[in-house]
Amino acid sequence: MLALDHHPSGRHFLQIPGPSPVPDRILRALSLPTIDHRGPEFGALGLKVLAGMQQVFRTRHPVAIYPASGTGAWEAALVNTLSPGDAVLMFETGHFATLWQKMALRLGLQPEFLAVPGTDAATGLPWSWRRGVSAELIGERLRADAGHTIKAVCVVHNETSTGVTSDIAAVRRAIDAAGHPALLLVDTISGLASADYRHDEWGVDVTVSGSQKGLMLPPGISFNALSPKALDASRSAKLPRAYWGWDEIVEMNKSGYWPYTPNTNLLYGLAEALDMLLGQGLETVFARHRRWAEGVRGAVRAWGLPIQCADAALYSPVLTGVITPAGVDADALRKLIHERFDLSLGTGLGKVRGRMFRIGHLGDCNDLTLMATLAGVEMGLKLGGVALAGSGVLAAMEYFAAHPQSLPLRAAA
Ligand SMILES: Cc1ncc(COP(=O)(O)O)c(C=O)c1O
């Protein structure tokens, strides 16, 4: 309990964009006794979570579950489908796209990193870190690749470092319009189960996700949703793989088991999360996140601070990036807010370090959790000497009061 000892009372406000707050119901499920992962009860649990995850990814095809953080599932997506030296087209949307690109380099692939060009003069931030994936640029590049040397297009759906949610269906249309056979690999580590996502309908070949965001679990399991084309590619792909190999996992998963010791207690938690999310209905879950996001953006606008996502069509329902005025160190503000109000906000990562902070609105939260969060941020901004145009707290209160959640507040038991 060491980490909690300094909190005198009440709950810590974990408002980073993942790990997200875990509902009590899931915490209780995690604490069940660990069972034999080769025994009869385990098979039923395995089959339940595998089927549930197909519903969440909206796929009829296999989903691999790894006892690993999201980074492991990134690696699994690349090593199962590609061969040493393969060209891959990646898109710079922010820090996580950059990390995936660095991983591709380290694995011996040849990533080409496209980006929306230019810098925003008002904030000094690169445009590509304020906008989404450009399907147009991808289409253009694929049309120029007449010899089809590019083997995969890799994009991040919900860029957690910026709060921009890209249009994946548009990327698929661009690949198809170019008549290009490249695989489409998508990271929705922070989008899944909070933002609308459709693996089959959008023609995604591998979708990568993780447990500690919309699924409301602690970190520790991650996913690859597959397509038949990705499974075909894995049969001839030559990058070395053993632990990550889909073949044995998919085969053993047919009976609800794994080739190695799976993360039993996290799978209990996943089963509980699936009951909550699917019991409530994914559309309800998405609508709830959109509404929270709109309330939070209303607060940011009232403060007179820029929202990092510069394209209103791509606002993330999961988090909001807030750009601090020039000369105000966003990390110093975060530190102050943490010390004074026991509230954790997301830090600016990579190229936007110190220039912004992130408010997570996902996981086990509700209107009042968000109101408290916004109050903590507003107090912190004032204490930090930031001149505010108005009260974000008042704006959010008005928004939430005027827009009652028309959908059930609680998941079915
Ligand atoms: C979009 C995205 N991709 C990849 C990762 C890396 O996942 P992990 O930290 O679970 O390894 C994260 C983590 O926050 C993420 O948000």
PDBQT file of the ligand as one rigid body, heavy atoms in Angstrom, charges set to zero:
ROOT
HETATM    1  C1  LIG A 501      -2.054   4.801 -28.686  1.00  0.00    +0.000 C 
HETATM    2  C2  LIG A 501      -1.099   4.014 -27.850  1.00  0.00    +0.000 A 
HETATM    3  N1  LIG A 501      -0.295   3.127 -28.455  1.00  0.00    +0.000 NA
HETATM    4  C3  LIG A 501       0.579   2.392 -27.747  1.00  0.00    +0.000 A 
HETATM    5  C4  LIG A 501       0.713   2.525 -26.390  1.00  0.00    +0.000 A 
HETATM    6  C5  LIG A 501       1.718   1.687 -25.645  1.00  0.00    +0.000 C 
HETATM    7  O1  LIG A 501       1.040   0.771 -24.854  1.00  0.00    +0.000 OA
HETATM    8  P1  LIG A 501       1.649   0.224 -23.469  1.00  0.00    +0.000 P 
HETATM    9  O2  LIG A 501       2.132   1.415 -22.722  1.00  0.00    +0.000 OA
HETATM   10  O3  LIG A 501       0.482  -0.477 -22.843  1.00  0.00    +0.000 OA
HETATM   11  O4  LIG A 501       2.742  -0.713 -23.821  1.00  0.00    +0.000 OA
HETATM   12  C6  LIG A 501      -0.101   3.432 -25.719  1.00  0.00    +0.000 A 
HETATM   13  C7  LIG A 501       0.014   3.622 -24.257  1.00  0.00    +0.000 C 
HETATM   14  O5  LIG A 501      -0.497   4.555 -23.685  1.00  0.00    +0.000 OA
HETATM   15  C8  LIG A 501      -1.030   4.192 -26.467  1.00  0.00    +0.000 A 
HETATM   16  O6  LIG A 501      -1.829   5.070 -25.863  1.00  0.00    +0.000 OA
ENDROOT
TORSDOF 0
